């Protein structure tokens, strides 16, 4: 998803005669354990403490406000959706009038929930407008826009960034995620696994609840497809499937 979004921004830039080639082993519509974008929740919420990330998150939010004003969720996979976030304990985000939520000043519809609006066990909460995302539909939209603007697509797996350079290539942008460990030698990149389930029926709002144990319970609208329930967040887990699924598979094999 980041690669397609980057390609589109380059094509929309003011650089005269700019040409973009998208090189990837997977494209929208493919399914693979190493192709994670289609499996995302997904929704918008800024939670980084990095100033660059925060600025990028705001630009994304404001850009999607413009996009959803002129294009439908059926076309883009993006839908403005009410979002509720609850906390079972006070955190750095919630103290002093939610000062830790740096984005509260520019998101639409932000307000602090009244006590009677909180579910049992929650000590505080907020409501605001977010974007629910159908990642497959959104990536198809991005790819369609890129090709309409002249982007060339190449389905290829490369072993190094140098393989992407040719005589007429000025810049290679690396948007490979976990692939950067081997492609660019970046050992700071590691996986974070999120276990979710997609169910029938499209919920009307996004809801998150940060529990006392540190886990987050999530209900995420996936426009046009259903509702995502979850979610685990396991850092450094390299296994392709969830442990419970692995155990079920082992028992199914009679082991």
C-alpha positions in Angstrom: 0.0 0.0 0.0 2.8 2.4 0.8 4.5 1.7 -2.5 1.3 2.4 -4.5 0.6 5.6 -2.5 4.2 6.8 -3.0 4.0 6.1 -6.7 0.8 8.1 -7.0 2.3 11.1 -5.1 5.3 11.0 -7.5 3.0 11.0 -10.5 1.0 13.9 -9.1 4.1 15.9 -8.3 5.1 18.9 -10.3 8.3 17.3 -11.7 7.9 17.7 -15.5 8.2 14.5 -17.5 8.4 12.3 -14.4 8.0 8.6 -15.1 7.3 5.9 -12.5 7.8 2.2 -12.7 6.3 0.0 -9.9 8.3 -3.2 -9.4 6.7 -5.8 -7.0 6.3 -9.5 -6.5 2.7 -9.0 -5.5 -0.1 -6.7 -6.8 -3.6 -5.9 -5.6 -5.8 -9.1 -5.9 -2.9 -11.4 -4.9 -2.9 -13.4 -1.6 0.3 -14.4 0.1 1.6 -14.7 3.7 4.4 -12.3 2.7 1.9 -9.8 1.3 0.4 -8.2 4.4 -1.4 -5.0 3.1 -4.6 -6.9 2.1 -4.9 -8.3 5.6 -4.8 -4.9 7.4 -7.7 -3.8 9.6 -7.8 -1.0 8.8 -8.5 2.6 10.0 -6.8 5.9 10.6 -5.4 6.9 14.0 -2.2 8.7 14.7 -0.3 7.3 17.6 3.4 8.1 16.8 5.5 10.4 19.0 7.7 11.2 16.0 7.2 14.7 14.6 7.6 13.6 11.0 5.1 10.7 11.4 2.6 13.1 13.1 2.9 15.5 10.2 2.4 12.7 7.7 -0.6 11.4 9.6 -2.2 14.8 9.5 -1.5 15.2 5.7 -3.1 11.8 5.2 -6.2 12.7 7.2 -6.7 16.0 5.4 -6.1 14.4 2.0 -8.7 11.7 2.7 -11.2 14.3 3.8 -10.9 15.8 0.3 -11.0 12.4 -1.5 -14.1 11.1 0.4 -15.9 14.3 -0.4 -15.8 13.5 -4.1 -15.5 9.7 -4.4 -17.6 6.9 -2.9 -16.4 4.1 -0.6 -17.3 1.7 -3.4 -14.7 3.4 -5.6 -11.9 4.0 -3.1 -12.4 1.7 -0.2 -12.4 4.7 2.2 -15.3 5.7 4.3 -15.7 8.4 6.9 -16.8 6.6 10.1 -17.5 7.5 13.7 -14.7 6.2 16.0 -14.9 5.6 19.8 -11.8 5.0 21.9 -12.1 3.9 25.5 -9.5 3.5 28.3 -9.8 1.3 31.3 -6.9 3.2 33.0 -5.5 6.7 32.8 -2.5 6.9 30.5 -0.1 9.6 29.1 -2.7 10.1 26.3 -5.6 10.9 28.7 -4.1 13.1 31.4 -4.7 16.9 31.4 -7.6 16.9 29.0 -6.2 14.3 26.7 -3.1 16.3 25.9 -1.4 13.2 24.6 -3.8 13.1 21.6 -1.9 15.6 19.4 -4.4 15.0 16.6 -7.5 16.0 18.6 -7.3 19.6 17.3 -7.7 18.8 13.6 -9.9 15.6 13.3 -13.5 16.2 12.7 -16.1 15.7 15.5 -13.6 15.3 18.4 -15.2 15.3 21.8 -14.7 13.8 25.2 -17.4 11.2 26.1 -19.7 11.8 29.1 -19.6 9.3 31.9 -23.0 7.8 31.0 -21.7 7.1 27.4 -18.8 4.9 28.7 -19.1 1.1 28.7 -18.7 -0.8 31.9 -15.1 -0.8 33.1 -14.0 2.2 31.1 -12.8 5.3 32.9 -12.7 7.7 30.0 -13.2 7.9 26.2 -13.4 10.1 23.1 -15.3 10.2 19.9 -14.1 11.5 16.5 -14.4 10.9 12.8 -11.9 8.4 11.4 -11.5 6.6 8.1 -12.4 3.0 7.8 -10.4 1.3 5.0 -11.0 -1.7 2.8 -7.3 -2.2 1.9 -7.9 -4.4 -1.1 -10.3 -1.9 -2.7 -8.1 1.1 -1.8 -5.0 -0.6 -3.3 -7.0 -1.3 -6.5 -8.0 2.3 -6.6 -4.4 3.4 -6.2 -3.2 1.1 -8.9 -5.9 2.2 -11.3 -4.9 5.9 -10.7 -1.2 5.1 -11.1 -1.7 3.3 -14.4 -4.1 5.9 -15.7 -1.3 8.5 -15.1 1.2 6.4 -17.0 2.9 4.2 -14.4 4.4 1.0 -15.7 4.1 -2.1 -13.6 6.6 -4.9 -13.5 5.9 -8.1 -11.6 9.4 -9.2 -10.4 11.2 -10.3 -7.3 14.6 -8.7 -6.8 17.5 -9.6 -4.6 19.0 -6.1 -4.2 18.1 -2.4 -4.8 20.8 -2.3 -7.4 18.8 -4.6 -9.6 16.2 -1.8 -9.9 18.6 0.7 -11.4 18.9 1.1 -15.2 20.4 3.9 -17.4 17.1 5.9 -17.3 16.4 5.4 -13.5 17.3 8.4 -11.3 15.7 7.3 -8.0 14.7 4.0 -6.4 12.2 4.3 -3.6 12.2 1.3 -1.2 8.7 0.5 0.1 9.2 -3.2 0.9 8.4 -3.3 4.6 9.9 -6.4 6.1 11.7 -7.0 2.8 14.1 -4.2 3.7 15.9 -6.6 6.1 17.3 -8.6 3.2 16.9 -6.1 0.3 18.6 -3.2 2.1 20.3 -4.9 5.1 18.0 -3.0 7.6 18.0 -5.1 10.7 16.0 -2.6 12.6 12.9 -3.8 10.8 10.9 -6.5 12.6 7.4 -8.0 12.3 4.4 -7.1 14.5 1.7 -9.8 14.1 -2.0 -8.8 14.6 -4.5 -11.7 14.8 -7.9 -10.7 13.5 -11.1 -12.3 12.1 -13.4 -10.9 9.4 -17.1 -11.5 10.1 -20.3 -10.8 8.1 -22.2 -7.6 8.7 -20.7 -4.1 8.5 -20.6 -2.2 11.8 -21.5 1.4 11.9 -18.6 2.7 13.9 -14.9 1.9 14.7 -14.4 1.0 18.4 -11.2 0.5 20.4 -10.8 -0.3 24.0 -7.4 -0.2 25.7 -7.6 -2.7 28.6 -5.7 -2.7 31.9 -3.6 -5.6 30.6 -2.4 -3.4 27.8 -4.3 -5.3 25.1 -6.6 -3.5 22.7 -10.1 -4.8 21.9 -11.0 -3.6 18.4 -14.1 -3.5 16.2 -13.2 -2.2 12.7 -15.5 -1.5 9.8 -14.3 -2.8 6.5 -16.4 -0.9 3.9 -18.3 -3.1 1.6 -17.1 -6.4 3.1 -17.9 -6.8 6.8 -16.3 -6.2 10.2 -12.8 -6.9 11.6 -12.6 -8.1 15.2 -9.4 -8.3 17.2 -6.6 -7.5 17.8 -3.3 -9.0 19.1 -0.1 -7.1 18.6 2.9 -9.5 18.9 6.3 -7.9 18.3 9.0 -10.0 16.8 6.8 -13.0 16.0 8.1 -14.5 12.8 5.7 -17.4 12.6 3.4 -17.2 9.6 0.3 -18.4 11.5 -1.2 -17.9 15.0 -0.1 -20.4 17.6 -3.7 -21.6 18.2 -4.1 -22.2 14.5 -0.8 -24.0 14.4 -2.0 -26.2 17.3 -5.2 -27.0 15.6 -3.4 -27.9 12.4 -1.1 -30.3 14.4 -4.1 -32.0 16.0 -5.8 -32.3 12.6 -2.8 -34.1 11.3 -3.0 -36.5 14.2 0.3 -35.4 15.8 
